[in-house]
């Protein structure tokens, strides 16, 4: 069987398994394993099955994801976004736009899509002239 024919059959099989409510990752792994085994041999397919998941999960590119999440938690708990919004509100709040105040930290960071989605969802929904709430510690109720 040619590799092209096997690929077309594999795509159809993946779509069939997904239609039968199998999870996408497992369907792709199963069909990929069977396709590799039919093109080469089952011992080589089992060899790839043994080392490829570890090689993929242990790559350096995926190791930064937990660190990025930890950095986001530190930024959230330290209220860095709220402080940046408040600072920009006092500097350029006369422009009547909460989006302008939330786009400053967005443009300063490297991840513009993530930052703009986070800051706009969190701070952009406020009324244009509403000042940010004061953050501080209170000893009484």
C-alpha positions in Angstrom: 0.0 0.0 0.0 1.4 3.4 -0.9 2.0 6.0 1.8 -0.4 8.4 0.2 -3.2 5.9 0.3 -2.4 4.9 3.8 -2.4 8.6 4.8 -5.8 9.2 3.3 -7.2 6.1 5.1 -5.5 7.3 8.3 -7.2 10.7 8.1 -10.6 9.1 7.5 -10.0 6.7 10.4 -9.1 9.7 12.7 -12.3 11.5 11.7 -14.3 8.3 12.3 -12.8 7.8 15.7 -13.5 11.4 16.6 -17.1 11.0 15.4 -17.3 8.0 17.8 -16.3 10.4 20.6 -12.8 9.2 21.1 -10.4 11.9 22.4 -8.5 13.6 19.6 -5.0 13.0 21.1 -5.7 9.3 21.6 -7.2 8.9 18.1 -4.3 10.6 16.5 -1.8 8.6 18.5 -3.5 5.3 17.7 -3.7 6.0 13.9 -0.2 7.4 13.8 1.1 4.3 15.6 -0.7 1.9 13.2 0.3 3.9 10.1 4.0 3.9 11.2 3.8 0.2 12.0 2.3 -0.6 8.5 4.9 1.6 6.7 7.9 0.2 8.7 7.4 -2.6 11.2 5.8 -3.1 14.5 9.0 -3.4 16.5 10.1 0.0 15.2 6.7 1.5 15.9 6.9 0.2 19.5 10.4 1.8 19.7 9.0 5.1 18.6 6.1 4.7 21.0 8.5 4.2 23.9 10.8 7.3 23.4 8.8 9.9 21.5 6.4 11.0 24.3 9.3 11.6 26.7 11.2 13.4 24.0 8.3 15.7 23.2 7.3 16.3 26.8 10.9 16.9 27.9 11.7 19.5 25.3 12.9 22.9 26.3 10.1 24.7 24.5 7.5 23.2 26.8 9.5 23.7 30.0 8.7 27.5 30.0 4.9 27.0 30.2 4.8 26.3 33.9 7.2 29.2 34.5 5.0 31.5 32.5 2.0 30.4 34.6 4.0 31.0 37.8 5.0 34.4 36.6 1.4 35.2 35.9 0.4 34.2 39.4 3.1 36.4 40.9 1.9 39.3 38.8 -1.8 38.7 39.8 -1.1 38.3 43.5 1.1 41.4 43.6 -1.6 43.4 41.8 0.9 44.6 39.2 -1.8 45.0 36.6 -4.1 47.0 38.9 -1.2 49.3 39.8 -0.2 49.8 36.2 -3.8 50.6 35.4 -4.1 53.1 38.2 -0.8 54.8 37.2 -1.9 55.1 33.6 -5.3 56.3 34.7 -3.8 59.2 36.7 -1.4 60.0 33.9 -3.7 59.8 30.9 -7.1 59.3 32.4 -8.4 62.5 30.8 -8.6 60.7 27.5 -11.9 59.0 28.6 -10.7 55.5 27.7 -10.1 52.6 29.9 -8.7 50.8 26.9 -6.0 53.4 26.5 -5.1 52.9 30.2 -5.0 49.1 29.8 -3.1 49.2 26.5 0.0 50.7 28.1 1.2 47.6 30.0 0.1 45.6 27.0 2.4 47.3 24.7 5.2 47.3 27.2 5.1 43.5 27.5 6.0 41.0 24.9 2.8 39.0 24.8 0.4 41.6 23.4 -2.5 39.2 22.7 -2.4 37.6 26.1 -1.9 40.9 27.9 -4.5 42.8 26.0 -7.1 40.1 26.6 -6.3 39.9 30.3 -6.1 43.7 30.9 -9.1 44.5 28.8 -11.2 41.9 30.4 -10.2 42.9 33.8 -9.9 46.7 33.6 -11.4 47.7 30.3 -15.0 46.9 31.4 -15.0 49.8 33.8 -16.8 53.1 33.1 -14.6 55.6 31.4 -14.5 58.2 34.2 -14.7 55.8 37.1 -11.4 56.0 39.1 -9.7 52.8 40.1 -10.6 51.6 43.6 -8.1 52.3 46.2 -6.2 49.3 47.4 -5.0 49.3 51.0 -5.3 47.6 54.3 -8.2 48.2 56.7 -8.2 47.3 60.3 -11.9 47.8 60.9 -15.0 46.7 59.0 
